[in-house]
Amino acid sequence: MDINLARAWVHTIAGAVAEQKDRLTWLDSAIGDADHGTNMHRGFTAASAALDGLVPDTVGAVLIGTGTMLLSFVGGASGPLFGGAFRAVGQTIYTPAATTQELAEALAAGLAEVTQIGAAVPGDKTVVDAWTPALAAFRHRADAGADLAEAALAAADAAEEGMRATAPLQARRGRASYLGTRSIGQLDPGAASTALIFRALADAVTAR
């Protein structure tokens, strides 16, 4: 991943979130505050626009800047989670380009940050349920010597599978946990956004 691809990833996320904003809000209306789509759209729109005025010298600078904008513009619990995750990913890459292996380690840092902030583990019906399998799939392909496109596509598929797997779970963290068994049967909106983020990475890579 180079600086231009990092930019393309953020722009692609912003486009995907804009397209899926109403769906994300609808998902959140069932088990949250019905503002997830609006908040994520505001945050990634701001992050994408900020890149137009940024002259980064590393991949990390692109992603740290994105995370900072998400912290500033995404409300609720999602701001710290996704903002912190992007900043953590960026803080591991201090070069103009990163190998697939290095990006795997950066994505692992992002997951570690999300886990620390949200105190969630797989099965809690959160972002972690999509990010964990995505990272595992990405890392598995990277360790096998696959290129970035193959690793990113595998991660996107795994994230979407993890998102779908949140439906039968009972939420144990966040606003949804207050609903108890009533949260069962609903997809987690944070996991849905995570799936969009990983699919956007795959789309940005394959578009090149």
Secondary structure, 3 states (H helix, E strand, C coil): CEHHHHHHHHHHHHHHHHHHHHHHHHHHHHHCCCCHHHHHHHHHHHHHHHHCCCCCCCHHHHHHHHHHHHHHHCCCCHHHHHHHHHHHHHCCCCCCECCHHHHHHHHHHHHHHHHHHHCCCCCCCCCHHHHHHHHHHHHHHHHCCCCHHHHHHHHHHHHHHHHHCCCCCCCCCCHHHHHHHHHCCCCCHHHHHHHHHHHHHHHHHHHC
